[in-house]
Amino acid sequence: MNKQIINQDQLIVLFFVYLTGSVIVNLPGPLIGFAHNGVWISLLLSGTFAMVQLLLVLYLDREYRGLSFIEYSKAVLGTWPTIILAIPFISLLFEMSTDIVHEVGKYVISSLMRQTPQYIFDIFIFATVAATVRAGIEVMSRMFTILICILMLFIFLTLLLSLPNYHTEFLLPILPDGIKPVLHGAYLSFGFTHAEPVLLALLLPFVRRPARGLHKKLVIVFGISVVTLITVAISTILVFGPLAGERKYSMVEVARIIDLQPIQRVEFIIGIALIVGSYMKACITLFILNQLVVRLCKLKDENVLILPLAFINLVSAFLLQSSEAKLTEHITQILPLWKLSGFTIPLLIVVAVHLLKKKKA
C-alpha cells in the first residue's frame, strides 16, 4: 500500500481535484464581484496563461523523465540557486495549506456551528490531512477518485435543479465597465487557482512509466476544469444577476434557493462538497510541500516531516487570523503577485536556462 507509485489515471484525478476542489465553490462569487458578466472572459484569459505554464511543465517532464522539479532544477541551475528558488515556493505552499483549512473553518462557524471556536475545526482537519498524507499518494488517489465523483455529482445536480431559477437576461451586458474589470478578474483567478499547474511537476515522478498519452490527457483535463469553473460562474449570474458578486460561497447560495419539495436545505449538500473539496486540496498541498522539503534536503524517510509540517500550518492558522477585509485584500492583491514570483518565475528561469544549455550543447 505504501509503494508510492500511481498510474496515469490516478494522477489525472489528483490534478483535477487540485484544479477544482474547493475552488469551484469559493472562486465564482468574488470573481464575479470584480469581472461582473465578463467573468467567463477572465477565466479564459487566466486559463490560457496557465495552459502555457502546464505545457512548460510537461516539456520539462519529457526532458527529465522521472525527476521532480527540484531534482532537475539542481541539474540545470545547481544546488544553491535551486535552494533560493525553492524558498518562495515553500512559503507559498505553507500559506496555501493554511488558507485552505482556515477557509473551511470560517465557513463552518459562519454557516453550520456558529457557537463553536474555529480552532476546534482547524485541529481536526489538519490531523485528518496529516493522517491521509502519511497513508501515501496511492491511497490518496484511490480515495479521492470516489470523493471527486461525489462532489461533481452534487455540483451537477445543483446546476440542474436550479434551472427554474435561471434568468438569461442577467447575462447582458457583458462588459458594462470596459475591459479593466475583466483583466482584474483574470489576475484574481490566476492567483486563486490558475498559477498552480506548476505543482504538477512534483507529482509526475510518482507516475508508473511508460504512460502513453499522459501529457495530452492532462491538457484535456485542465481544459475541462476551466469549462467547469466557467459553467458554475455563469450559473451563479443566471440566478442572482447583479447581486452574484456579493455571494461569497456562490454555489451554496444557489443551492439555498432551490425549492424541491419535500426536500429542504439542499445547501448543506454543497456545504459538504466545499468541506470535502478543501480537504482533498489541503492533502495534496501538504503532500507536495513534504515532497519539496524531502527532496531538497535529500531525506531518506519521506514521512518524517509530515506531522511537523502540519503542526506548523496549524500554528500559522492560529496566529495569522485576520479580519475579513484584510483576508480579501490578501487574496485579491497579494496572493496573485506572490504566486507569480513564487511559481511562474522559477519555472520560466529553469526552462530558459535549460534551453540555453541545450542550444550550446
Buried (B, 14 or more C-beta within 10 A) or exposed (E): EEEEEBBBEBBBBBBBBBBBBBBBBBBBBBBBBBBBBBBBBBBBBBBEBBBEBBBBBBBBBEBBBEBBBBBBBBBBBEEEBBBEBBEBBBEBBBBBBBBBBBBBBBBBBEBEEEEEEBEEBBBEBBBBBBEBBBBBBBBBBBBBBEBBEEBBEBBEBBBEBBEEBBEEEBBEEEBEEEEEBBBBBBBBBBBBBBBBBBBBBBBBBBBEEEBEEBBEBBBEBBEEBBBBBBBBBBBBBBBBBEEBBEBBBBBBBBBBEBEEEEEEEBBBBBBEBBBBBBBBBBBBBBBBBBBBBBBBEEEEEBBEBBBEBBEBBBEBBEEBBEEEEEBBEBBBBEBBEBBBEBBBEBBEBBBEBBEEEEEEE
